[in-house]
Each structure stands twice: as structure tokens, then as C-alpha cells.
Amino acid sequence: MKITAIQPQKNHAERLNVHVDGAFRVALAAEIVLAEGLRVGGSLTEARILELEARDQTWKAREAALHLLAFRPRTAAELRRRLREKGYAPEVVDGVVERLGVTGVVDDSSFAEMFVRDRVRLRPKGKRILAQELRAKGVDGEMAQAAIEEVMERENTTDIDLARQAAARWRPRPGEDPQAARRRLYGFLARRGFGSEAIVAVLDEAL
């Protein structure tokens, strides 16, 4: 079978339509066409077309992954889930995510540190909740704990410091009974992952 035309798609210049024996046969990423040396007059077999289509699926999945990462950093697990939701085959998704990990584009450790740093600076929460949130995003438990300890040491802060910051954003209700306010503040801080030691340490000063 002979390639009779290679034409850019009207609305997607990065993709090319390849015509074989006078009829459209397959759409491929331009970089694949160039890398494979496809040209008008060249020949293709059915097996070769299947190989090219498989490579194109990988290219599409990689582009989709980069598009997702452009919005915000993601863990490998998050990226896998989103790509599978988009309909890409598991083996394609795994290959793409693995390669992005090798190049450092996807890095769970860096993600965990950034996530904890943002929480510490902007939305103070306790270590327990931070670890839960990271695990929910697919970060390994040991990696999550290491990131929490490292960031808190780097930021020169402790659970008590963060509990104090969180408590500063809490307000008692007008005319509220002091004991009721105390219980409510305790629950407020507990839900944010602070342990009893940190909570008790800031209750009196907060009220």
C-alpha cells in the first residue's frame, strides 16, 4: 500500500491525515510522522499502520497528561486515574506516567512537600489530616510522613504553632457559654487533624 497524501488537519496543525492508495487511512501526530520518516510515495503495511496507531495513542495520552499538569501538579495516582477516565488503556496510561516520572515531570515526593508547605502557610492543619489528605491523593504513607516532618522543620513550626494559627481564625458565638465554646473549639481543631496535646496547649489562650 502506498502513501498518496499527508495533509495537516484543519483545526489541529500538530496532527496529520495520512492517505493510503487515494483514501484517508490514519491520523497521526506530526512528530510521529517526522520521526518515522513517512512521506508521499512511501509504503505502509497493515501491521505498520497498527503500530503507528498505537504510538499515536501514547502521544495523545502524553498530551492529555501534560494538559492536566498545566492546571496543577498531580501525583502519579491522580494522573493515572484521570487518564483512565478519559478512556486510555491501562497499559498506555502506565507507560506514559512512568516516563513522566523518569523525566521528573511527575514527582510524588515534590508534590507532597509542596502540598504540605501550602497547607502550613495558608490553611494550617494537623499532621494527621495532612497525612490522610496525601494518602488520598496516592502518596505513599512513609513518603507523606517524611514530607510533613521535613516541611515543618524547614518552616520552623510545630503542631502547636499550627493549632494556634487555626484557633486564631475561630470565633466564639455571641453570649456563648464558655464551656460550650471550649468544646466547640476543641472539635474545630480536632477536625483539622490536631492531637489533644496541641489542642489543650492553645485552648486557654484562644478563649
Buried (B, 14 or more C-beta within 10 A) or exposed (E): EEBBBBEEEEEEEEBBBBBBEEEEBBBBBBEBBEEBEBEEEBEBEEEEBEEBBEBBBBBBBBEBBEEBBEEEBBBBBBBBBBBBEEEBBEEBBBBBBEBBBEEEBBBBBEBBBBBBBEBBEEEBBBBBBBBBBBBEBBBBEEBBBBBBEBBBEEBEBBBBBBBBBBBEEBEBEEEEEEEEBBEBBBEBBBEBBBBEEBBBBBBEEBE
